[in-house]
Amino acid sequence: MTTLETLDMTYVTKVGYMAFYRNTGIVTVITPNLTEILGGAFYNCTSLESIDLSKVIVIPAAYSWNGTSHGCFQNCTSLRSVVFSKDTTSIGNNAFYNCTSLSFDELNLSNLEELGQNAFYGVKVKRISNLGKLTALPTASASTQNFGDKSVLEEIVIPDGITIIGERCLDGYGNLSNN
């Protein structure tokens, strides 16, 4: 049964652009067969607490509408749990922007090929142990948080394949250790 609070999408394989845009009543989404999600799909769903993306390979870049950028889960301030696929290859710009309740002791994205700017802005990431197949770390600005909350990140393992580290990429991450 689907209610505003619990969205049972057992048979849904694709969620379109801004499908649940600003739906502040959704708390739980059941997505065992979801394989594709488009930009802004859950933008500003401020009550959403968890989502299973274990079959989603690409979490796209933000969807631009009326001159404003809308990340897939941008401003989902109650989001506490995200299950990534072991095969995730891309996390786009602003994907989890301002998901301030979301935290990871460790991010291990072994097949990641692309990471967008501000993908984890405001997210509490303590350690990034595996950035997979990335060849470039995104350019940043003083206010950008490509790897989450600057006061939380303690360690990042830079993959051997990295050939480009973007301008100001790790600017302000003062808690990084020399491990």
FIMIKOL-305305 format. One record per residue: residue number from 1; y, z, x of N, C-alpha, C in turn. Coordinates in steps of 0.2 Angstrom, whole numbers, plus 2048, in hexadecimal, padded with zeros to 3 digits. Example, Ala and Ser with C-alpha at 12.3 -4.5 7.8 and 13.67 -1.06 7.14 Angstrom:
1;7E4;827;842;7EA;827;83E;7F0;827;842
2;7F5;823;840;7FB;824;844;800;827;840
END
This chain:
1;7FA;800;804;800;800;800;806;800;804
2;80B;7FC;803;811;7FB;807;817;7FF;803
3;81A;804;806;820;807;803;825;806;808
4;82B;808;806;831;808;80B;830;80C;811
5;82D;811;811;82B;816;816;826;813;81B
6;820;811;818;81B;80F;81B;81A;807;81A
7;81A;803;81F;81A;7FC;81E;813;7FA;821
8;80E;7F8;81C;808;7F6;81E;808;7EF;81F
9;808;7EC;825;808;7E5;826;801;7E3;829
10;7FC;7E6;827;7F5;7E5;82A;7F3;7DD;82A
11;7F5;7D9;826;7F4;7D2;826;7F9;7CE;829
12;7FF;7D1;82B;804;7CD;82D;803;7CB;835
13;804;7C5;837;804;7C3;83E;80A;7C2;841
14;80F;7C0;83D;816;7BE;840;81C;7C2;83B
15;821;7C4;83F;826;7C7;83C;82C;7C3;83E
16;830;7C0;839;836;7BC;83B;83C;7BF;83D
17;841;7BB;83F;848;7BD;841;84B;7C2;83C
18;84D;7C8;83E;850;7CD;83A;84D;7CE;833
19;846;7CE;833;842;7CF;82D;844;7D6;82A
20;845;7DB;82E;846;7E2;82B;84C;7E4;82D
21;851;7E0;82F;858;7E2;831;85B;7E7;82D
22;85D;7EC;830;860;7F2;82D;85C;7F6;828
23;856;7F5;828;852;7F9;823;851;800;825
24;855;804;823;855;80B;826;84F;810;823
25;84C;80D;81E;846;811;81B;840;811;81E
26;83E;80C;822;838;80B;825;837;810;82B
27;831;814;82A;82F;819;82F;829;817;833
28;824;814;830;81E;812;833;81D;80B;831
29;81A;807;836;818;800;835;811;7FF;838
30;80D;7FD;833;806;7FC;835;805;7F4;837
31;804;7F3;83D;804;7EC;83F;7FD;7EA;844
32;7F7;7EB;841;7F2;7EA;845;7F1;7E2;847
33;7F4;7DE;844;7F2;7D7;845;7F9;7D3;847
34;7FE;7D6;848;805;7D3;84A;804;7D0;851
35;805;7CA;851;805;7C6;858;80C;7C3;85A
36;810;7C3;855;817;7C0;857;81C;7C3;853
37;822;7C5;857;827;7C8;854;82E;7C4;856
38;832;7C3;852;838;7BF;854;83E;7C4;854
39;844;7C2;857;84A;7C5;859;84D;7C9;853
40;84F;7CF;854;852;7D3;84F;84E;7D6;849
41;847;7D5;84A;842;7D6;845;843;7DD;842
42;844;7E2;846;845;7E9;843;84B;7EC;846
43;850;7E8;847;857;7EA;849;85A;7EF;844
44;85C;7F5;847;85F;7FA;843;85B;7FD;83E
45;854;7FD;83F;850;801;83B;850;808;83E
46;855;80C;83C;856;813;83F;851;818;83E
47;84C;817;839;847;81C;837;840;81A;83A
48;840;814;83D;839;812;83F;837;816;845
49;831;819;845;82F;81E;84A;82A;81B;84F
50;826;816;84C;820;813;851;81F;80C;84F
51;81C;809;854;81A;802;853;815;800;858
52;810;7FC;856;80A;7FA;85A;80B;7F3;85B
53;80D;7F1;862;80E;7EA;864;808;7E8;868
54;802;7EB;867;7FD;7EA;86C;7FA;7E3;86C
55;7FC;7DE;867;7FA;7D7;867;800;7D3;868
56;806;7D5;869;80C;7D1;86A;80D;7D0;871
57;80D;7CA;873;80E;7C8;87A;815;7C7;87C
58;819;7C5;878;820;7C4;879;825;7C8;874
59;829;7CC;877;82E;7D0;873;834;7CC;875
60;837;7C8;870;83C;7C3;872;843;7C6;873
61;847;7C2;876;84E;7C4;877;851;7C5;871
62;857;7C8;871;85B;7C9;86B;85D;7C3;867
63;85D;7C4;861;85F;7BE;85C;867;7BF;85B
64;86A;7B9;85C;871;7BA;85C;873;7B7;855
65;877;7BB;851;879;7B9;84A;880;7BC;849
66;884;7B7;847;88B;7B9;846;88F;7BB;84C
67;88D;7B9;852;88F;7BB;858;88D;7C2;85B
68;888;7C5;858;886;7CB;85A;87E;7CB;85C
69;87D;7CE;861;876;7CE;863;872;7D3;860
70;86C;7D1;85E;867;7D6;85A;860;7D6;85D
71;85F;7DB;861;858;7DC;865;853;7DE;85F
72;84D;7DC;861;847;7DD;85C;847;7E4;859
73;848;7E9;85E;848;7F0;85B;84E;7F4;85D
74;854;7F0;85E;85A;7F3;860;85C;7F8;85B
75;85F;7FE;85D;861;803;859;85C;807;855
76;856;806;856;851;80A;853;850;811;856
77;855;815;854;856;81B;858;851;820;857
78;84D;81F;852;847;824;851;841;822;854
79;841;81C;857;83A;819;859;838;81D;85F
80;832;820;85F;82F;825;864;829;822;867
81;826;81D;864;81F;81A;867;81F;813;866
82;81E;810;86C;81C;808;86C;816;807;870
83;811;804;86D;80B;802;871;80C;7FA;873
84;80C;7F9;879;80D;7F2;87C;806;7EF;87D
85;806;7E9;87C;800;7E5;87E;7FF;7E5;886
86;7F9;7E6;888;7F8;7E5;890;7FA;7DE;892
87;7FA;7DA;88D;7FC;7D3;88F;803;7D1;88E
88;808;7D6;88C;80F;7D4;88B;812;7D0;891
89;815;7CB;890;817;7C7;895;81F;7C7;895
90;822;7C8;890;829;7C8;88F;82C;7CD;88B
91;831;7D1;88D;835;7D5;889;83D;7D3;88A
92;83F;7D1;884;846;7CD;884;84C;7D2;884
93;852;7CF;885;858;7D3;885;859;7D7;87F
94;85B;7DD;880;85C;7E2;87B;856;7E4;876
95;850;7E2;878;84A;7E4;874;84A;7EB;872
96;84B;7F0;876;84A;7F7;874;851;7FA;875
97;856;7F6;875;85D;7F9;876;85F;7FF;871
98;861;804;874;863;80A;870;85E;80D;86C
99;858;80D;86F;852;810;86C;852;817;86F
100;856;81B;86E;857;821;872;852;827;871
101;84E;826;86C;848;82B;86B;842;829;86F
102;842;822;871;83C;820;874;83C;822;87C
103;836;824;87E;835;826;885;82E;824;887
104;82E;823;88E;828;821;891;828;825;898
105;822;829;899;821;82C;89F;820;827;8A5
106;81D;821;8A2;81B;81C;8A7;81B;815;8A3
107;81E;810;8A6;81D;809;8A3;819;805;8A8
108;814;802;8A5;80F;7FE;8A9;80E;7F8;8A5
109;812;7F3;8A7;812;7EC;8A4;80F;7E7;8A9
110;809;7E7;8AA;805;7E3;8AF;806;7DC;8AF
111;807;7D9;8A9;808;7D2;8A8;80F;7CF;8A7
112;814;7D4;8A7;81B;7D2;8A6;81D;7CC;8AA
113;820;7C7;8A7;823;7C2;8AB;82B;7C1;8AA
114;82D;7C4;8A5;834;7C4;8A3;837;7CA;8A0
115;83C;7CD;8A3;83F;7D3;8A0;847;7D1;89F
116;849;7D2;899;850;7D1;897;855;7D6;899
117;85B;7D5;899;860;7D9;89A;860;7DF;895
118;861;7E5;896;862;7EA;892;85B;7EB;88D
119;856;7E9;890;850;7E9;88C;84E;7F0;88A
120;84F;7F5;88E;84E;7FC;88D;854;800;88D
121;85A;7FE;88B;860;802;88B;85F;808;887
122;860;80E;88A;860;814;886;859;817;885
123;854;814;887;84D;816;887;84C;81B;88D
124;848;820;88C;847;825;892;840;822;895
125;841;81F;89B;83B;81D;89F;83C;821;8A5
126;836;825;8A7;836;829;8AD;834;825;8B3
127;82F;821;8B2;82C;81D;8B7;82A;816;8B5
128;82B;811;8B9;829;80A;8B8;824;809;8BE
129;81D;808;8BC;818;808;8C1;816;800;8C2
130;817;7FC;8BD;815;7F5;8BD;81A;7F1;8B9
131;81D;7EC;8BD;821;7E7;8B9;81E;7E0;8BA
132;817;7E1;8BB;813;7DB;8BA;815;7D5;8BF
133;816;7CF;8BC;817;7C9;8BF;81E;7C7;8BF
134;823;7CC;8BE;82A;7CA;8BF;82C;7C7;8C6
135;830;7C2;8C6;833;7C0;8CC;83A;7C2;8CD
136;83D;7C4;8C8;844;7C6;8C8;846;7CC;8C4
137;84A;7D0;8C6;84C;7D6;8C2;853;7D4;8C0
138;855;7D5;8B9;85B;7D3;8B6;861;7D5;8B9
139;866;7D1;8B9;86D;7D3;8BA;86F;7D8;8B5
140;874;7DC;8B8;876;7E2;8B3;87E;7E3;8B4
141;881;7E7;8B0;888;7E9;8B1;887;7F1;8B2
142;88D;7F4;8B3;88D;7FB;8B3;88B;7FE;8AD
143;88B;7FB;8A7;889;7FF;8A1;882;7FD;89F
144;87F;7F8;8A3;878;7F6;8A1;873;7FA;8A3
145;86E;7FB;89F;868;7FF;8A1;861;7FB;8A0
146;860;7F6;8A5;85A;7F2;8A4;854;7F6;8A4
147;854;7FC;8A7;84E;800;8A8;84E;806;8A5
148;852;807;89F;853;80D;89C;858;812;89E
149;859;817;89B;85E;81D;89C;85E;81E;8A4
150;864;81D;8A7;865;81E;8AE;864;825;8B0
151;865;82A;8AC;864;831;8AE;85C;833;8AE
152;858;82E;8AC;851;830;8AB;84C;82D;8B0
153;84D;827;8B2;849;823;8B6;849;826;8BD
154;843;828;8BF;842;82B;8C6;83E;826;8CB
155;83A;821;8C8;837;81D;8CD;836;816;8CA
156;836;811;8CE;835;80A;8CC;831;807;8D2
157;82B;804;8D0;828;800;8D5;82A;7F9;8D4
158;82D;7F6;8D9;82F;7EF;8D9;829;7EB;8DB
159;827;7E6;8D7;821;7E2;8D9;822;7DD;8DF
160;81D;7DC;8E2;81D;7D8;8E8;820;7D1;8E7
161;81F;7CE;8E1;822;7C8;8DF;829;7C7;8DD
162;82D;7CD;8DE;834;7CC;8DC;838;7C9;8E2
163;83B;7C3;8E0;83F;7C0;8E5;846;7C0;8E3
164;848;7C3;8DD;84F;7C3;8DC;850;7CA;8D8
165;855;7CE;8DB;857;7D4;8D8;85F;7D3;8D6
166;860;7D3;8CF;866;7D1;8CC;86C;7D6;8CE
167;872;7D3;8CE;878;7D7;8CF;878;7DD;8CB
168;879;7E3;8CF;87A;7E9;8CC;873;7EC;8C8
169;86E;7E9;8C9;868;7EA;8C6;866;7F1;8C5
170;866;7F5;8CA;865;7FC;8CA;86B;801;8CB
171;871;7FE;8CA;877;802;8CA;877;808;8C6
172;878;80E;8C9;879;814;8C5;872;818;8C4
173;86D;815;8C6;866;819;8C5;866;81E;8CB
174;869;823;8CB;86A;828;8D0;864;82C;8D1
175;85F;82D;8CC;859;831;8CD;853;82E;8D0
176;854;827;8D3;84E;824;8D6;84D;827;8DC
177;846;828;8DD;844;82B;8E3;842;826;8E8
178;840;828;8EE;83E;824;8F4;837;823;8F5
179;833;824;8EF;82C;824;8F0;829;81D;8F1
END
